[in-house]
Amino acid sequence: MRTVEWNYATSQLQMIDQRLLPGELTVAVFDDYREVSQAISDMVVRGAPAIGAAAGFGLALAAQQSTARKVESLHSDMEEAANFLKRARPTAVNLTWALERILRKTYCVMDHGSADDLRLAILNEAQRIADEDVEINKRIAMHGAQLIADGDVIIHHCNTGALATVDWGTALGVIRMAHEQGKKIHVLVDETRPRLQGARLTAWELTQYGIPFDIITDNAAGYFLRAGQAQKVFVGSDRTAANGDVANKIGTYMLALATHDNGVPFYAVVPTSTVDLSLASGGMIPIEERDQAEVLGLTFQGMLAHPEGATARNPAFDVTPHRLITGIITENGVAYPPYGENLERVVKKKETP
């Protein structure tokens, strides 16, 4: 089962509703691009690659919904729908990347095709993005698994598995590949507050794969690193700047600081589609701040864990400076410092020195 998948029998988009896991595995069905945008905002689907694929299929739904009979009118409707979808979540660059890739494809059809040809081209390109994601993730996993030794204990933050992608996963996909190669590994799973993507989603995936793990609180990672009980840290990325700064789930920066202080390798696992070479540094990455209710909903012994009237701040991501990152693993190989030179080479499929 793919996290994001087009149903050709019904011409609808199907996505696993990740809000309900691990208690319930439910597939949500969409036939309106506006509903897809809301699903991205509400985190029915999450993870940069999965968001990109969902947005692509959302544009295919918009093409179906449009009543335009002329190519020019349909293309105008697609630009309007793409702008609507782009607003769903600002940090994950794959959202904009997928939509702009599909829109570029439509220009090739406009000069010599009909409106229905354009609709088909949009769906085909969205499907290509989804299919490529699976193949890219497996290539990433092969590169990354070489960095994992037999017996390693690995700290993992948030969820970067099959649920965060179309299938297989990025950082968790690397861990999965090492496990399938026969390496005996153990994962320390950060809970990843406030939405608990680690405790809910990563732990659920590791259970499916038969990979041994323990859930730890986010603020316990430093203890295990200092005690020498973790040999590697693997995280994902929602957007990586040209200098190697990584925007990832909130808490990644603190984890990277503790990792660096204890001399443990820290790897970001990043499809090249998530690298934004137009941004010189991570300070230029827009950071989404979500509803405070996600923080204030916490209970303790059956009661709210905060005084009545309390307020909260809820940034969804933080930026880890490139100086704290040992290597950036992509489908084209591993980039090492200096990232200002080597990351661009890897993105453009050139070998690093």
NORQUI-V213613 format. One record per backbone hydrogen bond with DSSP energy under -0.5 kcal/mol. NH is the residue of the N-H (numbers start at 0). CO is the residue of the C=O. E is the energy in kcal/mol with one decimal. If there is no record, write none. Layout:
nh-><NH	NH>
co-><CO	CO>
e-><E	E>
This chain:
nh-><2	4	6	7	10	11	12	13	14	15	16	17	17	19	22	23	25	27	27	29	34	35	36	37	38	39	40	41	42	43	44	49	50	51	52	53	54	55	56	57	58	59	60	61	62	63	64	65	73	74	75	76	77	78	79	80	81	82	83	84	85	86	86	87	92	92	94	95	96	97	98	99	100	101	102	103	104	105	106	106	107	107	108	108	109	110	111	112	114	117	118	119	120	121	122	123	124	125	126	127	128	129	130	131	132	133	134	135	136	137	138	139	140	141	142	143	144	145	145	146	147	150	151	153	154	155	156	161	163	164	168	169	172	173	174	175	176	177	178	179	180	181	182	184	185	186	187	188	188	189	189	190	195	196	197	198	199	200	201	202	204	205	206	207	208	209	210	211	213	215	219	220	222	223	224	225	226	227	228	230	231	232	233	234	237	238	239	240	241	241	242	243	245	246	247	247	249	251	254	255	256	257	258	259	260	261	261	262	263	264	266	267	268	269	269	273	274	275	275	276	278	279	283	284	287	289	289	293	294	295	296	297	299	302	304	309	315	316	317	319	319	320	323	324	325	325	326	327	328	328	329	329	332	334	334	340	341	342	343	344	345	346	347	348	349>
co-><165	13	11	5	6	6	29	4	27	2	25	15	43	16	19	19	23	14	25	12	31	31	32	33	34	35	36	37	39	38	38	163	46	47	48	49	50	51	52	53	54	55	56	57	58	59	60	61	69	70	71	72	73	74	75	76	77	78	79	80	81	82	83	84	90	237	91	91	92	93	94	95	96	97	98	99	100	101	102	103	103	104	104	105	105	106	108	108	68	113	114	115	116	117	118	119	120	121	122	123	124	125	126	127	128	129	130	131	132	133	134	135	136	137	138	139	140	141	142	143	144	183	148	185	231	187	233	167	160	161	166	159	159	169	170	171	172	173	174	175	176	178	177	182	151	211	153	186	213	155	187	215	191	191	190	190	195	196	196	197	200	201	202	203	204	205	205	209	186	188	216	217	219	219	220	221	222	224	223	152	152	264	154	266	246	246	273	244	275	278	279	240	319	238	245	317	315	248	250	251	252	253	254	255	256	257	258	259	258	230	232	326	234	267	328	270	271	239	273	274	275	277	280	281	285	287	313	290	291	291	292	294	302	299	297	306	287	287	247	245	317	318	320	321	265	323	265	334	267	326	327	332	329	327	332	337	337	338	338	340	341	342	343	345	344>
e-><-2.0	-2.7	-3.3	-0.9	-1.9	-1.2	-2.6	-3.1	-2.5	-1.9	-2.9	-1.1	-2.6	-1.3	-0.6	-1.8	-0.9	-3.2	-0.6	-2.6	-0.6	-1.5	-2.1	-1.9	-2.3	-2.0	-2.2	-2.8	-0.8	-2.5	-1.0	-1.9	-2.7	-2.2	-2.1	-2.6	-2.5	-2.1	-2.3	-2.2	-2.0	-1.4	-2.1	-2.1	-1.9	-1.7	-2.5	-1.8	-2.4	-2.7	-1.9	-2.1	-2.2	-2.1	-1.9	-2.4	-2.7	-2.1	-1.6	-2.5	-2.3	-0.7	-0.8	-1.8	-0.6	-1.9	-1.2	-0.6	-2.7	-2.5	-1.6	-2.8	-2.1	-2.1	-2.4	-2.3	-1.6	-1.5	-1.0	-0.6	-0.6	-0.9	-0.6	-0.9	-1.6	-0.7	-1.0	-1.7	-0.6	-2.0	-2.2	-2.2	-2.3	-2.2	-2.0	-2.7	-2.2	-2.2	-2.4	-2.1	-2.3	-1.9	-2.8	-3.0	-1.7	-1.2	-1.6	-3.2	-2.4	-1.6	-1.7	-2.5	-2.4	-1.7	-1.7	-2.9	-2.6	-0.7	-0.5	-1.9	-1.4	-2.4	-2.0	-2.8	-2.4	-2.3	-0.9	-0.5	-1.2	-1.0	-1.7	-2.8	-0.6	-1.9	-1.7	-2.6	-2.3	-2.2	-2.1	-2.5	-1.5	-1.7	-2.1	-0.9	-1.9	-1.9	-3.0	-0.7	-3.1	-2.4	-0.8	-1.9	-1.4	-1.0	-1.6	-1.5	-2.9	-1.3	-2.0	-2.3	-2.6	-2.9	-1.9	-1.7	-1.9	-1.1	-2.1	-0.5	-2.2	-2.7	-2.1	-1.0	-0.5	-1.5	-2.2	-2.5	-2.0	-1.2	-2.6	-2.4	-1.4	-1.6	-2.3	-2.3	-3.0	-1.3	-2.3	-2.4	-0.6	-2.9	-0.6	-1.9	-2.4	-3.0	-0.6	-2.2	-2.2	-1.9	-1.9	-2.6	-2.2	-2.0	-2.3	-2.8	-2.2	-1.0	-0.5	-1.4	-2.2	-0.6	-2.9	-2.0	-2.7	-0.6	-3.2	-2.3	-1.2	-3.3	-0.5	-0.8	-1.7	-0.6	-1.6	-1.8	-0.6	-0.5	-2.6	-1.6	-1.2	-2.5	-1.2	-1.1	-3.7	-1.5	-2.5	-1.9	-3.0	-0.6	-2.3	-3.3	-0.5	-0.6	-2.0	-1.6	-2.5	-0.5	-1.1	-2.7	-2.8	-0.6	-0.5	-2.4	-1.3	-3.0	-0.5	-1.2	-2.5	-1.9	-0.7	-1.2	-2.0	-2.6	-2.2	-1.8	-4.1>
